[in-house]
Amino acid sequence: MKKNIKKKIKTSLTVFYLKIIDNSKLHQSNVKTSKHYKIIVSAYEFNNISLLQQHKKVYKIFFKDIPQKIYSIQLHTYSVTEWKKKRNQKFKSIPCIKKNYTYKYN
């Protein structure tokens, strides 16, 4: 599924940076499939639009996959200018089972 997510984003947006992290391990579930993803994407289409509009663009790409194939998406969307300023920061993943994971994106 991770490869499909990457392909869909790259065919729908002009991507400057893209990172997809499978955070399924953060769920307290017996389901062994990968359904919880963190998506960090910087795209030229995100320039001069609000964060809400950025998220809508990404969710529109995956509308048919939710909830059948994707249970949770944690989005970090940035214009190219924003990403150049923030790319070295660490962001926490959603701690679904009282674990605290961080990931550096560079």
Biopython code that builds the backbone (N, CA, C, O; Angstrom):
import numpy as np
from Bio.PDB.StructureBuilder import StructureBuilder

atoms = [
    (1, "MET", "N", (0.819, -1.201, 0.000)),
    (1, "MET", "CA", (0.000, 0.000, 0.000)),
    (1, "MET", "C", (0.861, 1.264, 0.000)),
    (1, "MET", "O", (0.499, 2.271, -0.608)),
    (2, "LYS", "N", (1.994, 1.201, 0.682)),
    (2, "LYS", "CA", (2.888, 2.362, 0.755)),
    (2, "LYS", "C", (3.320, 2.806, -0.650)),
    (2, "LYS", "O", (3.365, 4.002, -0.938)),
    (3, "LYS", "N", (3.634, 1.851, -1.512)),
    (3, "LYS", "CA", (4.029, 2.173, -2.889)),
    (3, "LYS", "C", (2.875, 2.799, -3.656)),
    (3, "LYS", "O", (3.077, 3.720, -4.448)),
    (4, "ASN", "N", (1.671, 2.305, -3.423)),
    (4, "ASN", "CA", (0.494, 2.868, -4.088)),
    (4, "ASN", "C", (0.235, 4.299, -3.641)),
    (4, "ASN", "O", (-0.133, 5.150, -4.451)),
    (5, "ILE", "N", (0.426, 4.563, -2.359)),
    (5, "ILE", "CA", (0.252, 5.921, -1.834)),
    (5, "ILE", "C", (1.239, 6.865, -2.513)),
    (5, "ILE", "O", (0.872, 7.944, -2.978)),
    (6, "LYS", "N", (2.492, 6.438, -2.560)),
    (6, "LYS", "CA", (3.537, 7.257, -3.187)),
    (6, "LYS", "C", (3.206, 7.539, -4.654)),
    (6, "LYS", "O", (3.324, 8.673, -5.117)),
    (7, "LYS", "N", (2.794, 6.507, -5.371)),
    (7, "LYS", "CA", (2.469, 6.651, -6.791)),
    (7, "LYS", "C", (1.298, 7.610, -6.992)),
    (7, "LYS", "O", (1.343, 8.470, -7.871)),
    (8, "LYS", "N", (0.251, 7.462, -6.180)),
    (8, "LYS", "CA", (-0.917, 8.332, -6.319)),
    (8, "LYS", "C", (-0.567, 9.793, -6.055)),
    (8, "LYS", "O", (-1.026, 10.683, -6.771)),
    (9, "ILE", "N", (0.240, 10.038, -5.035)),
    (9, "ILE", "CA", (0.624, 11.419, -4.727)),
    (9, "ILE", "C", (1.473, 11.995, -5.853)),
    (9, "ILE", "O", (1.250, 13.125, -6.288)),
    (10, "LYS", "N", (2.445, 11.220, -6.323)),
    (10, "LYS", "CA", (3.345, 11.730, -7.365)),
    (10, "LYS", "C", (2.637, 11.951, -8.700)),
    (10, "LYS", "O", (3.066, 12.793, -9.489)),
    (11, "THR", "N", (1.567, 11.213, -8.963)),
    (11, "THR", "CA", (0.833, 11.442, -10.208)),
    (11, "THR", "C", (-0.200, 12.561, -10.070)),
    (11, "THR", "O", (-0.683, 13.082, -11.075)),
    (12, "SER", "N", (-0.538, 12.933, -8.844)),
    (12, "SER", "CA", (-1.553, 13.962, -8.614)),
    (12, "SER", "C", (-0.978, 15.336, -8.285)),
    (12, "SER", "O", (-1.629, 16.354, -8.516)),
    (13, "LEU", "N", (0.237, 15.366, -7.748)),
    (13, "LEU", "CA", (0.858, 16.620, -7.325)),
    (13, "LEU", "C", (2.261, 16.749, -7.910)),
    (13, "LEU", "O", (2.892, 15.755, -8.269)),
    (14, "THR", "N", (2.737, 17.985, -7.998)),
    (14, "THR", "CA", (4.122, 18.243, -8.375)),
    (14, "THR", "C", (4.920, 18.276, -7.077)),
    (14, "THR", "O", (4.991, 19.301, -6.400)),
    (15, "VAL", "N", (5.512, 17.146, -6.748)),
    (15, "VAL", "CA", (6.123, 16.934, -5.440)),
    (15, "VAL", "C", (7.541, 17.491, -5.384)),
    (15, "VAL", "O", (8.354, 17.246, -6.275)),
    (16, "PHE", "N", (7.824, 18.244, -4.325)),
    (16, "PHE", "CA", (9.182, 18.694, -4.031)),
    (16, "PHE", "C", (9.846, 17.725, -3.060)),
    (16, "PHE", "O", (11.023, 17.398, -3.209)),
    (17, "TYR", "N", (9.083, 17.265, -2.058)),
    (17, "TYR", "CA", (9.579, 16.293, -1.078)),
    (17, "TYR", "C", (8.420, 15.396, -0.671)),
    (17, "TYR", "O", (7.289, 15.856, -0.512)),
    (18, "LEU", "N", (8.717, 14.100, -0.504)),
    (18, "LEU", "CA", (7.687, 13.154, -0.086)),
    (18, "LEU", "C", (8.298, 12.073, 0.783)),
    (18, "LEU", "O", (9.307, 11.467, 0.421)),
    (19, "LYS", "N", (7.686, 11.836, 1.926)),
    (19, "LYS", "CA", (8.088, 10.754, 2.829)),
    (19, "LYS", "C", (6.810, 10.108, 3.340)),
    (19, "LYS", "O", (5.894, 10.789, 3.801)),
    (20, "ILE", "N", (6.762, 8.788, 3.251)),
    (20, "ILE", "CA", (5.613, 8.038, 3.744)),
    (20, "ILE", "C", (6.112, 7.062, 4.790)),
    (20, "ILE", "O", (7.021, 6.273, 4.531)),
    (21, "ILE", "N", (5.519, 7.115, 5.968)),
    (21, "ILE", "CA", (5.936, 6.268, 7.084)),
    (21, "ILE", "C", (4.747, 5.406, 7.493)),
    (21, "ILE", "O", (3.648, 5.910, 7.722)),
    (22, "ASP", "N", (4.983, 4.113, 7.579)),
    (22, "ASP", "CA", (3.951, 3.183, 8.028)),
    (22, "ASP", "C", (3.951, 3.176, 9.556)),
    (22, "ASP", "O", (4.872, 2.650, 10.180)),
    (23, "ASN", "N", (2.929, 3.755, 10.143)),
    (23, "ASN", "CA", (2.811, 3.838, 11.604)),
    (23, "ASN", "C", (1.801, 2.835, 12.153)),
    (23, "ASN", "O", (1.242, 3.042, 13.230)),
    (24, "SER", "N", (1.569, 1.771, 11.433)),
    (24, "SER", "CA", (0.597, 0.766, 11.872)),
    (24, "SER", "C", (0.970, 0.168, 13.220)),
    (24, "SER", "O", (0.096, -0.254, 13.976)),
    (25, "LYS", "N", (2.243, 0.130, 13.521)),
    (25, "LYS", "CA", (2.710, -0.420, 14.805)),
    (25, "LYS", "C", (2.212, 0.395, 15.996)),
    (25, "LYS", "O", (2.254, -0.076, 17.132)),
    (26, "LEU", "N", (1.744, 1.605, 15.743)),
    (26, "LEU", "CA", (1.262, 2.467, 16.817)),
    (26, "LEU", "C", (-0.154, 2.124, 17.265)),
    (26, "LEU", "O", (-0.637, 2.649, 18.268)),
    (27, "HIS", "N", (-0.811, 1.249, 16.526)),
    (27, "HIS", "CA", (-2.185, 0.886, 16.870)),
    (27, "HIS", "C", (-2.233, -0.375, 17.706)),
    (27, "HIS", "O", (-1.500, -1.335, 17.473)),
    (28, "GLN", "N", (-3.093, -0.342, 18.658)),
    (28, "GLN", "CA", (-3.307, -1.498, 19.519)),
    (28, "GLN", "C", (-4.407, -2.337, 18.874)),
    (28, "GLN", "O", (-5.580, -2.248, 19.237)),
    (29, "SER", "N", (-3.992, -3.150, 17.908)),
    (29, "SER", "CA", (-4.959, -3.911, 17.132)),
    (29, "SER", "C", (-4.382, -5.267, 16.774)),
    (29, "SER", "O", (-3.165, -5.430, 16.682)),
    (30, "ASN", "N", (-5.249, -6.224, 16.575)),
    (30, "ASN", "CA", (-4.813, -7.545, 16.138)),
    (30, "ASN", "C", (-4.684, -7.624, 14.623)),
    (30, "ASN", "O", (-4.188, -8.618, 14.094)),
    (31, "VAL", "N", (-5.120, -6.601, 13.933)),
    (31, "VAL", "CA", (-5.039, -6.585, 12.480)),
    (31, "VAL", "C", (-3.583, -6.449, 12.068)),
    (31, "VAL", "O", (-2.875, -5.564, 12.549)),
    (32, "LYS", "N", (-3.138, -7.325, 11.181)),
    (32, "LYS", "CA", (-1.728, -7.347, 10.788)),
    (32, "LYS", "C", (-1.454, -6.560, 9.507)),
    (32, "LYS", "O", (-0.342, -6.611, 8.982)),
    (33, "THR", "N", (-2.431, -5.847, 9.007)),
    (33, "THR", "CA", (-2.229, -5.092, 7.780)),
    (33, "THR", "C", (-1.780, -3.669, 8.092)),
    (33, "THR", "O", (-2.030, -3.147, 9.179)),
    (34, "SER", "N", (-1.119, -3.062, 7.132)),
    (34, "SER", "CA", (-0.651, -1.683, 7.279)),
    (34, "SER", "C", (-1.767, -0.743, 6.846)),
    (34, "SER", "O", (-2.169, -0.729, 5.683)),
    (35, "LYS", "N", (-2.251, 0.030, 7.782)),
    (35, "LYS", "CA", (-3.352, 0.936, 7.467)),
    (35, "LYS", "C", (-3.191, 2.326, 8.073)),
    (35, "LYS", "O", (-4.061, 3.175, 7.877)),
    (36, "HIS", "N", (-2.122, 2.581, 8.792)),
    (36, "HIS", "CA", (-1.913, 3.870, 9.457)),
    (36, "HIS", "C", (-0.638, 4.483, 8.878)),
    (36, "HIS", "O", (0.457, 3.952, 9.064)),
    (37, "TYR", "N", (-0.792, 5.600, 8.179)),
    (37, "TYR", "CA", (0.350, 6.204, 7.500)),
    (37, "TYR", "C", (0.531, 7.654, 7.901)),
    (37, "TYR", "O", (-0.430, 8.398, 8.099)),
    (38, "LYS", "N", (1.794, 8.031, 8.015)),
    (38, "LYS", "CA", (2.158, 9.437, 8.157)),
    (38, "LYS", "C", (2.692, 9.850, 6.791)),
    (38, "LYS", "O", (3.578, 9.202, 6.234)),
    (39, "ILE", "N", (2.145, 10.925, 6.267)),
    (39, "ILE", "CA", (2.556, 11.419, 4.954)),
    (39, "ILE", "C", (3.094, 12.826, 5.132)),
    (39, "ILE", "O", (2.394, 13.723, 5.601)),
    (40, "ILE", "N", (4.354, 13.002, 4.747)),
    (40, "ILE", "CA", (4.977, 14.321, 4.762)),
    (40, "ILE", "C", (5.175, 14.688, 3.302)),
    (40, "ILE", "O", (5.904, 14.009, 2.579)),
    (41, "VAL", "N", (4.539, 15.744, 2.877)),
    (41, "VAL", "CA", (4.627, 16.109, 1.465)),
    (41, "VAL", "C", (4.744, 17.620, 1.318)),
    (41, "VAL", "O", (4.024, 18.397, 1.944)),
    (42, "SER", "N", (5.680, 17.995, 0.466)),
    (42, "SER", "CA", (5.838, 19.379, 0.044)),
    (42, "SER", "C", (5.591, 19.391, -1.459)),
    (42, "SER", "O", (6.226, 18.652, -2.212)),
    (43, "ALA", "N", (4.663, 20.237, -1.883)),
    (43, "ALA", "CA", (4.305, 20.274, -3.302)),
    (43, "ALA", "C", (4.127, 21.717, -3.760)),
    (43, "ALA", "O", (3.752, 22.597, -2.985)),
    (44, "TYR", "N", (4.405, 21.928, -5.028)),
    (44, "TYR", "CA", (4.275, 23.270, -5.588)),
    (44, "TYR", "C", (2.821, 23.743, -5.574)),
    (44, "TYR", "O", (2.565, 24.944, -5.486)),
    (45, "GLU", "N", (1.875, 22.819, -5.658)),
    (45, "GLU", "CA", (0.457, 23.185, -5.610)),
    (45, "GLU", "C", (0.047, 23.757, -4.258)),
    (45, "GLU", "O", (-1.005, 24.388, -4.151)),
    (46, "PHE", "N", (0.855, 23.548, -3.232)),
    (46, "PHE", "CA", (0.537, 24.039, -1.891)),
    (46, "PHE", "C", (0.964, 25.490, -1.676)),
    (46, "PHE", "O", (0.634, 26.088, -0.652)),
    (47, "ASN", "N", (1.688, 26.053, -2.627)),
    (47, "ASN", "CA", (2.104, 27.452, -2.501)),
    (47, "ASN", "C", (0.869, 28.354, -2.485)),
    (47, "ASN", "O", (-0.021, 28.220, -3.324)),
    (48, "ASN", "N", (0.831, 29.255, -1.537)),
    (48, "ASN", "CA", (-0.213, 30.284, -1.437)),
    (48, "ASN", "C", (-1.618, 29.742, -1.194)),
    (48, "ASN", "O", (-2.599, 30.397, -1.547)),
    (49, "ILE", "N", (-1.730, 28.552, -0.595)),
    (49, "ILE", "CA", (-3.053, 28.081, -0.179)),
    (49, "ILE", "C", (-2.982, 27.692, 1.299)),
    (49, "ILE", "O", (-1.906, 27.413, 1.826)),
    (50, "SER", "N", (-4.124, 27.679, 1.949)),
    (50, "SER", "CA", (-4.169, 27.396, 3.385)),
    (50, "SER", "C", (-3.857, 25.930, 3.675)),
    (50, "SER", "O", (-3.899, 25.080, 2.786)),
    (51, "LEU", "N", (-3.549, 25.661, 4.923)),
    (51, "LEU", "CA", (-3.291, 24.293, 5.366)),
    (51, "LEU", "C", (-4.511, 23.405, 5.103)),
    (51, "LEU", "O", (-4.369, 22.260, 4.673)),
    (52, "LEU", "N", (-5.694, 23.931, 5.358)),
    (52, "LEU", "CA", (-6.920, 23.174, 5.113)),
    (52, "LEU", "C", (-7.046, 22.801, 3.635)),
    (52, "LEU", "O", (-7.398, 21.667, 3.309)),
    (53, "GLN", "N", (-6.766, 23.737, 2.754)),
    (53, "GLN", "CA", (-6.827, 23.456, 1.316)),
    (53, "GLN", "C", (-5.777, 22.422, 0.908)),
    (53, "GLN", "O", (-6.034, 21.578, 0.050)),
    (54, "GLN", "N", (-4.600, 22.488, 1.521)),
    (54, "GLN", "CA", (-3.559, 21.494, 1.244)),
    (54, "GLN", "C", (-4.041, 20.101, 1.625)),
    (54, "GLN", "O", (-3.898, 19.153, 0.853)),
    (55, "HIS", "N", (-4.612, 19.986, 2.819)),
    (55, "HIS", "CA", (-5.096, 18.688, 3.295)),
    (55, "HIS", "C", (-6.238, 18.173, 2.417)),
    (55, "HIS", "O", (-6.315, 16.976, 2.139)),
    (56, "LYS", "N", (-7.110, 19.059, 1.987)),
    (56, "LYS", "CA", (-8.206, 18.651, 1.105)),
    (56, "LYS", "C", (-7.674, 18.062, -0.197)),
    (56, "LYS", "O", (-8.211, 17.079, -0.706)),
    (57, "LYS", "N", (-6.620, 18.665, -0.730)),
    (57, "LYS", "CA", (-6.019, 18.144, -1.965)),
    (57, "LYS", "C", (-5.500, 16.724, -1.767)),
    (57, "LYS", "O", (-5.676, 15.869, -2.635)),
    (58, "VAL", "N", (-4.867, 16.472, -0.639)),
    (58, "VAL", "CA", (-4.325, 15.135, -0.375)),
    (58, "VAL", "C", (-5.455, 14.143, -0.108)),
    (58, "VAL", "O", (-5.441, 13.035, -0.644)),
    (59, "TYR", "N", (-6.422, 14.523, 0.704)),
    (59, "TYR", "CA", (-7.540, 13.616, 1.001)),
    (59, "TYR", "C", (-8.337, 13.267, -0.257)),
    (59, "TYR", "O", (-8.855, 12.157, -0.382)),
    (60, "LYS", "N", (-8.431, 14.209, -1.175)),
    (60, "LYS", "CA", (-9.143, 13.943, -2.429)),
    (60, "LYS", "C", (-8.468, 12.803, -3.204)),
    (60, "LYS", "O", (-9.144, 12.018, -3.868)),
    (61, "ILE", "N", (-7.160, 12.717, -3.118)),
    (61, "ILE", "CA", (-6.404, 11.660, -3.797)),
    (61, "ILE", "C", (-6.792, 10.289, -3.254)),
    (61, "ILE", "O", (-6.861, 9.318, -4.007)),
    (62, "PHE", "N", (-7.046, 10.208, -1.944)),
    (62, "PHE", "CA", (-7.285, 8.919, -1.280)),
    (62, "PHE", "C", (-8.734, 8.673, -0.885)),
    (62, "PHE", "O", (-9.014, 7.731, -0.143)),
    (63, "PHE", "N", (-9.648, 9.484, -1.357)),
    (63, "PHE", "CA", (-11.036, 9.385, -0.931)),
    (63, "PHE", "C", (-11.601, 7.966, -1.059)),
    (63, "PHE", "O", (-12.288, 7.493, -0.154)),
    (64, "LYS", "N", (-11.322, 7.295, -2.158)),
    (64, "LYS", "CA", (-11.870, 5.949, -2.388)),
    (64, "LYS", "C", (-11.192, 4.882, -1.533)),
    (64, "LYS", "O", (-11.756, 3.806, -1.336)),
    (65, "ASP", "N", (-10.003, 5.158, -1.026)),
    (65, "ASP", "CA", (-9.258, 4.185, -0.221)),
    (65, "ASP", "C", (-9.615, 4.227, 1.258)),
    (65, "ASP", "O", (-9.253, 3.324, 2.012)),
    (66, "ILE", "N", (-10.315, 5.260, 1.671)),
    (66, "ILE", "CA", (-10.661, 5.407, 3.086)),
    (66, "ILE", "C", (-12.124, 4.988, 3.248)),
    (66, "ILE", "O", (-12.947, 5.552, 2.527)),
    (67, "PRO", "N", (-12.519, 4.096, 4.084)),
    (67, "PRO", "CA", (-11.760, 3.376, 5.100)),
    (67, "PRO", "C", (-11.348, 1.959, 4.700)),
    (67, "PRO", "O", (-10.789, 1.240, 5.529)),
    (68, "GLN", "N", (-11.603, 1.532, 3.461)),
    (68, "GLN", "CA", (-11.322, 0.153, 3.076)),
    (68, "GLN", "C", (-9.848, -0.216, 3.201)),
    (68, "GLN", "O", (-9.520, -1.271, 3.742)),
    (69, "LYS", "N", (-8.961, 0.637, 2.710)),
    (69, "LYS", "CA", (-7.535, 0.309, 2.681)),
    (69, "LYS", "C", (-6.705, 1.126, 3.661)),
    (69, "LYS", "O", (-5.623, 0.700, 4.066)),
    (70, "ILE", "N", (-7.201, 2.284, 4.039)),
    (70, "ILE", "CA", (-6.451, 3.170, 4.934)),
    (70, "ILE", "C", (-7.322, 3.482, 6.141)),
    (70, "ILE", "O", (-8.460, 3.931, 6.005)),
    (71, "TYR", "N", (-6.774, 3.240, 7.314)),
    (71, "TYR", "CA", (-7.502, 3.509, 8.556)),
    (71, "TYR", "C", (-7.213, 4.919, 9.062)),
    (71, "TYR", "O", (-8.105, 5.609, 9.554)),
    (72, "SER", "N", (-5.953, 5.336, 8.936)),
    (72, "SER", "CA", (-5.545, 6.616, 9.500)),
    (72, "SER", "C", (-4.451, 7.245, 8.647)),
    (72, "SER", "O", (-3.510, 6.574, 8.223)),
    (73, "ILE", "N", (-4.591, 8.540, 8.407)),
    (73, "ILE", "CA", (-3.550, 9.309, 7.719)),
    (73, "ILE", "C", (-3.205, 10.495, 8.609)),
    (73, "ILE", "O", (-4.078, 11.265, 9.011)),
    (74, "GLN", "N", (-1.935, 10.624, 8.905)),
    (74, "GLN", "CA", (-1.446, 11.800, 9.622)),
    (74, "GLN", "C", (-0.696, 12.629, 8.591)),
    (74, "GLN", "O", (0.340, 12.204, 8.080)),
    (75, "LEU", "N", (-1.217, 13.805, 8.286)),
    (75, "LEU", "CA", (-0.637, 14.632, 7.233)),
    (75, "LEU", "C", (0.244, 15.745, 7.785)),
    (75, "LEU", "O", (-0.083, 16.395, 8.778)),
    (76, "HIS", "N", (1.359, 15.940, 7.116)),
    (76, "HIS", "CA", (2.211, 17.112, 7.300)),
    (76, "HIS", "C", (2.411, 17.649, 5.892)),
    (76, "HIS", "O", (3.195, 17.099, 5.118)),
    (77, "THR", "N", (1.704, 18.721, 5.560)),
    (77, "THR", "CA", (1.781, 19.286, 4.215)),
    (77, "THR", "C", (2.444, 20.656, 4.274)),
    (77, "THR", "O", (2.228, 21.435, 5.202)),
    (78, "TYR", "N", (3.255, 20.925, 3.257)),
    (78, "TYR", "CA", (4.024, 22.167, 3.237)),
    (78, "TYR", "C", (4.162, 22.683, 1.816)),
    (78, "TYR", "O", (4.276, 21.909, 0.865)),
    (79, "SER", "N", (4.148, 23.997, 1.686)),
    (79, "SER", "CA", (4.574, 24.592, 0.426)),
    (79, "SER", "C", (6.087, 24.376, 0.343)),
    (79, "SER", "O", (6.717, 24.006, 1.334)),
    (80, "VAL", "N", (6.653, 24.598, -0.801)),
    (80, "VAL", "CA", (8.098, 24.401, -0.964)),
    (80, "VAL", "C", (8.871, 25.337, -0.037)),
    (80, "VAL", "O", (9.850, 24.917, 0.582)),
    (81, "THR", "N", (8.453, 26.582, 0.068)),
    (81, "THR", "CA", (9.123, 27.551, 0.943)),
    (81, "THR", "C", (9.037, 27.128, 2.401)),
    (81, "THR", "O", (10.029, 27.194, 3.128)),
    (82, "GLU", "N", (7.858, 26.694, 2.834)),
    (82, "GLU", "CA", (7.691, 26.230, 4.221)),
    (82, "GLU", "C", (8.586, 25.028, 4.506)),
    (82, "GLU", "O", (9.216, 24.949, 5.560)),
    (83, "TRP", "N", (8.638, 24.096, 3.561)),
    (83, "TRP", "CA", (9.433, 22.882, 3.775)),
    (83, "TRP", "C", (10.916, 23.212, 3.913)),
    (83, "TRP", "O", (11.606, 22.622, 4.744)),
    (84, "LYS", "N", (11.402, 24.135, 3.120)),
    (84, "LYS", "CA", (12.819, 24.501, 3.202)),
    (84, "LYS", "C", (13.167, 25.055, 4.586)),
    (84, "LYS", "O", (14.302, 24.914, 5.040)),
    (85, "LYS", "N", (12.207, 25.677, 5.250)),
    (85, "LYS", "CA", (12.434, 26.216, 6.597)),
    (85, "LYS", "C", (12.277, 25.158, 7.682)),
    (85, "LYS", "O", (12.975, 25.219, 8.694)),
    (86, "LYS", "N", (11.383, 24.194, 7.501)),
    (86, "LYS", "CA", (11.018, 23.264, 8.570)),
    (86, "LYS", "C", (11.570, 21.855, 8.410)),
    (86, "LYS", "O", (11.357, 21.025, 9.294)),
    (87, "ARG", "N", (12.250, 21.558, 7.355)),
    (87, "ARG", "CA", (12.618, 20.169, 7.062)),
    (87, "ARG", "C", (13.520, 19.505, 8.096)),
    (87, "ARG", "O", (13.571, 18.277, 8.155)),
    (88, "ASN", "N", (14.220, 20.264, 8.898)),
    (88, "ASN", "CA", (15.101, 19.667, 9.904)),
    (88, "ASN", "C", (14.438, 19.513, 11.275)),
    (88, "ASN", "O", (15.067, 19.027, 12.215)),
    (89, "GLN", "N", (13.198, 19.916, 11.389)),
    (89, "GLN", "CA", (12.487, 19.766, 12.658)),
    (89, "GLN", "C", (12.037, 18.321, 12.845)),
    (89, "GLN", "O", (11.894, 17.566, 11.883)),
    (90, "LYS", "N", (11.820, 17.958, 14.104)),
    (90, "LYS", "CA", (11.258, 16.642, 14.415)),
    (90, "LYS", "C", (9.783, 16.824, 14.745)),
    (90, "LYS", "O", (9.395, 17.788, 15.405)),
    (91, "PHE", "N", (8.979, 15.896, 14.284)),
    (91, "PHE", "CA", (7.546, 15.926, 14.552)),
    (91, "PHE", "C", (7.143, 14.603, 15.176)),
    (91, "PHE", "O", (7.615, 13.544, 14.763)),
    (92, "LYS", "N", (6.276, 14.665, 16.164)),
    (92, "LYS", "CA", (5.839, 13.449, 16.849)),
    (92, "LYS", "C", (4.717, 12.774, 16.068)),
    (92, "LYS", "O", (3.875, 13.429, 15.454)),
    (93, "SER", "N", (4.735, 11.461, 16.112)),
    (93, "SER", "CA", (3.628, 10.692, 15.567)),
    (93, "SER", "C", (2.519, 10.638, 16.603)),
    (93, "SER", "O", (2.759, 10.824, 17.796)),
    (94, "ILE", "N", (1.322, 10.384, 16.144)),
    (94, "ILE", "CA", (0.190, 10.260, 17.053)),
    (94, "ILE", "C", (0.386, 9.006, 17.894)),
    (94, "ILE", "O", (0.473, 7.910, 17.339)),
    (95, "PRO", "N", (0.457, 9.133, 19.215)),
    (95, "PRO", "CA", (0.694, 7.967, 20.073)),
    (95, "PRO", "C", (-0.595, 7.189, 20.348)),
    (95, "PRO", "O", (-1.240, 7.393, 21.376)),
    (96, "CYS", "N", (-0.958, 6.315, 19.441)),
    (96, "CYS", "CA", (-2.229, 5.589, 19.546)),
    (96, "CYS", "C", (-2.250, 4.588, 20.693)),
    (96, "CYS", "O", (-3.319, 4.280, 21.220)),
    (97, "ILE", "N", (-1.088, 4.074, 21.088)),
    (97, "ILE", "CA", (-1.058, 3.094, 22.177)),
    (97, "ILE", "C", (-0.086, 3.521, 23.275)),
    (97, "ILE", "O", (0.655, 2.708, 23.828)),
    (98, "LYS", "N", (-0.110, 4.794, 23.567)),
    (98, "LYS", "CA", (0.713, 5.358, 24.636)),
    (98, "LYS", "C", (2.205, 5.195, 24.396)),
    (98, "LYS", "O", (2.992, 5.098, 25.337)),
    (99, "LYS", "N", (2.581, 5.166, 23.127)),
    (99, "LYS", "CA", (3.994, 5.178, 22.763)),
    (99, "LYS", "C", (4.259, 6.525, 22.122)),
    (99, "LYS", "O", (3.351, 7.147, 21.572)),
    (100, "ASN", "N", (5.477, 6.969, 22.191)),
    (100, "ASN", "CA", (5.814, 8.274, 21.666)),
    (100, "ASN", "C", (6.959, 8.122, 20.666)),
    (100, "ASN", "O", (8.122, 8.016, 21.058)),
    (101, "TYR", "N", (6.633, 8.112, 19.400)),
    (101, "TYR", "CA", (7.632, 7.952, 18.355)),
    (101, "TYR", "C", (7.909, 9.298, 17.709)),
    (101, "TYR", "O", (6.988, 10.079, 17.469)),
    (102, "THR", "N", (9.172, 9.569, 17.429)),
    (102, "THR", "CA", (9.522, 10.759, 16.662)),
    (102, "THR", "C", (10.337, 10.321, 15.463)),
    (102, "THR", "O", (10.960, 9.259, 15.470)),
    (103, "TYR", "N", (10.325, 11.146, 14.443)),
    (103, "TYR", "CA", (11.041, 10.815, 13.225)),
    (103, "TYR", "C", (11.629, 12.089, 12.661)),
    (103, "TYR", "O", (10.920, 13.086, 12.520)),
    (104, "LYS", "N", (12.912, 12.078, 12.333)),
    (104, "LYS", "CA", (13.551, 13.217, 11.687)),
    (104, "LYS", "C", (13.456, 12.997, 10.186)),
    (104, "LYS", "O", (13.772, 11.911, 9.702)),
    (105, "TYR", "N", (13.029, 14.002, 9.448)),
    (105, "TYR", "CA", (12.673, 13.828, 8.052)),
    (105, "TYR", "C", (13.805, 14.023, 7.064)),
    (105, "TYR", "O", (13.562, 13.974, 5.858)),
    (106, "ASN", "N", (14.993, 14.234, 7.503)),
    (106, "ASN", "CA", (16.095, 14.426, 6.553)),
    (106, "ASN", "C", (17.132, 13.373, 6.681)),
    (106, "ASN", "O", (18.124, 13.393, 5.953)),
]
sb = StructureBuilder()
sb.init_structure("model")
sb.init_model(0)
sb.init_chain("A")
sb.init_seg("    ")
for serial, (resi, resn, name, xyz) in enumerate(atoms, 1):
    if name == "N":
        sb.init_residue(resn, " ", resi, " ")
    sb.init_atom(name, np.array(xyz, "f"), 0.0, 1.0, " ", f" {name:<3s}", serial, name[0])
structure = sb.get_structure()
